[in-house]
């Protein structure tokens, strides 16, 4: 028996998605049939007639889903405290936590536990703004989803109070391999 998420769904309205793994934009018309294969980090991976695609969480209603209450509350709280904390240094652990909310749409482990984030640095710019610079990689250099994953990471980092700017750079050295996956990530993937 299929779980609710494995049941076919018809989109209630048209949606702009991202083709996986090419990263190309994909227009899904209203009434298109999809199957949700993964729902993590505020986005949905769905199987469509065109293959896998990623649908942003803001389009959850088109899937007949509610935006996760805790995600919506967290984003509202971050926006509220962001406006109150102008000029303060951001909490580095809060930045790492936001990066743990970013997922490769094909893998049910966040980018930190996958070992894709090589560094995160908070810098003060010339105009005294707090800029976060993240160096990350992908599991495969040819993955077209790289820019979408990097933009997702950038957007989540910008939610942290005290962060004025964020830059996420894709790097290829050192090359990623499975030994970089955390113990928690290994457990999720069944590699332990």
C-alpha positions in Angstrom: 0.0 0.0 0.0 1.3 3.4 -0.9 1.7 6.2 1.7 -0.2 9.4 1.1 2.9 11.1 -0.4 3.3 8.2 -2.8 -0.2 8.5 -4.2 -0.4 10.4 -7.4 -1.5 14.1 -7.1 -2.8 16.6 -9.6 -1.3 20.1 -9.3 -4.1 22.5 -8.5 -2.4 25.3 -10.4 0.7 25.8 -12.7 4.0 25.7 -11.0 7.6 26.7 -12.0 9.9 23.8 -10.9 13.5 22.9 -11.5 14.4 19.7 -13.5 16.6 17.3 -11.6 19.6 16.8 -12.1 20.0 19.3 -15.0 18.8 22.4 -13.0 16.8 23.6 -16.0 13.6 25.5 -15.4 10.5 23.3 -15.9 6.9 24.6 -16.3 4.4 22.2 -14.8 0.8 23.0 -15.9 -2.2 22.8 -13.7 -3.6 19.2 -13.4 -0.2 17.7 -14.1 0.2 14.4 -12.2 3.1 14.2 -9.8 4.3 11.9 -7.0 6.2 13.4 -4.0 9.4 11.4 -3.5 11.0 13.7 -0.9 9.9 16.6 1.3 12.8 18.1 3.1 14.2 21.6 3.8 11.1 23.4 2.7 11.0 22.0 -0.9 9.5 19.0 -2.6 11.1 16.5 -5.0 8.5 15.1 -7.3 8.3 12.5 -10.0 6.7 14.0 -13.1 6.1 12.8 -16.6 9.4 14.6 -17.4 11.4 12.9 -14.6 12.4 14.3 -11.3 11.7 18.0 -10.4 12.1 20.2 -7.4 9.1 22.4 -6.3 9.8 25.2 -3.9 7.9 25.1 -0.6 6.1 28.4 -1.4 4.2 26.3 -4.0 3.1 23.6 -1.5 -0.5 24.6 -2.0 -0.4 23.5 -5.6 0.5 20.0 -4.3 -2.4 20.1 -1.8 0.1 20.5 1.1 0.4 23.2 3.8 3.6 25.0 4.2 5.2 23.3 7.2 4.1 25.2 10.3 7.4 25.1 12.0 9.2 26.3 8.8 6.8 29.3 8.5 7.1 30.1 12.2 10.9 29.9 12.0 11.1 32.2 9.0 8.7 34.7 10.6 10.7 34.6 13.8 14.0 35.1 11.9 12.5 38.0 10.0 11.2 39.6 13.2 14.5 39.2 15.1 16.5 40.2 12.0 14.8 43.6 12.0 15.4 44.0 15.8 19.1 42.9 15.6 20.4 45.4 13.0 24.2 45.8 13.5 24.6 42.7 15.7 27.0 39.9 14.8 25.2 36.8 13.6 25.3 33.6 15.7 27.5 31.2 13.8 25.6 28.2 15.2 22.4 29.7 13.8 24.0 29.9 10.4 25.1 26.3 10.5 21.6 25.3 11.6 20.2 27.1 8.6 22.6 25.3 6.3 21.3 22.0 7.8 17.9 23.0 6.4 19.3 22.7 2.8 19.0 19.4 1.0 20.2 17.9 -2.3 16.8 17.1 -3.9 17.9 13.5 -4.6 19.4 12.7 -1.2 17.6 12.8 2.1 20.6 14.2 4.0 21.3 17.9 4.5 24.3 19.5 2.9 26.2 19.9 6.2 25.9 16.2 7.1 26.7 15.2 3.5 30.0 17.0 3.9 29.3 19.4 1.1 30.0 22.6 3.1 33.7 23.1 3.3 33.7 26.4 5.2 31.6 29.2 6.5 33.1 32.6 7.5 31.4 35.7 8.8 33.2 38.8 7.5 32.7 42.5 8.2 32.5 44.5 5.0 33.8 48.1 4.4 30.4 49.5 5.3 30.3 47.4 8.6 27.8 44.9 7.2 28.0 41.3 8.2 28.7 39.1 5.2 28.6 35.3 5.4 30.8 33.5 2.8 30.2 29.8 2.3 32.4 27.4 0.3 30.6 24.3 -0.7 30.8 21.5 -3.3 28.4 19.0 -4.8 28.4 15.2 -4.8 29.2 15.3 -8.6 30.8 18.3 -10.5 28.4 18.0 -13.4 25.2 18.3 -11.3 23.0 21.0 -12.8 21.3 21.5 -9.4 24.4 23.2 -8.0 23.2 26.8 -8.6 19.7 26.0 -7.1 21.2 24.3 -4.0 23.6 27.2 -3.6 20.8 29.8 -3.9 18.7 27.8 -1.4 21.7 27.9 1.1 22.1 31.7 0.4 18.5 32.4 1.1 18.4 30.4 4.3 21.6 32.1 5.6 20.1 35.5 4.9 17.3 34.6 7.4 19.8 34.6 10.3 19.6 37.7 12.5 22.6 39.9 12.0 23.4 38.6 8.5 23.3 41.4 5.9 24.8 39.7 2.9 25.5 36.1 1.9 27.7 34.5 -0.7 27.7 30.8 -1.5 30.5 29.6 -3.8 30.7 26.2 -5.5 34.2 24.8 -5.3 35.6 21.5 -6.5 38.8 21.1 -4.4 39.0 18.9 -2.6 36.9 16.5 -4.5 33.9 15.2 -2.4 33.7 11.6 -1.5 31.6 9.5 0.8 34.1 9.6 3.7 33.0 13.3 4.2 29.5 12.3 5.3 28.9 12.7 9.0 27.9 9.8 11.2 24.3 11.0 11.3 24.3 11.2 7.5 25.7 7.7 7.2 22.9 6.4 9.5 20.2 8.1 7.4 21.7 6.6 4.2 22.2 3.2 5.8 25.9 3.3 5.4 26.7 2.4 9.0 
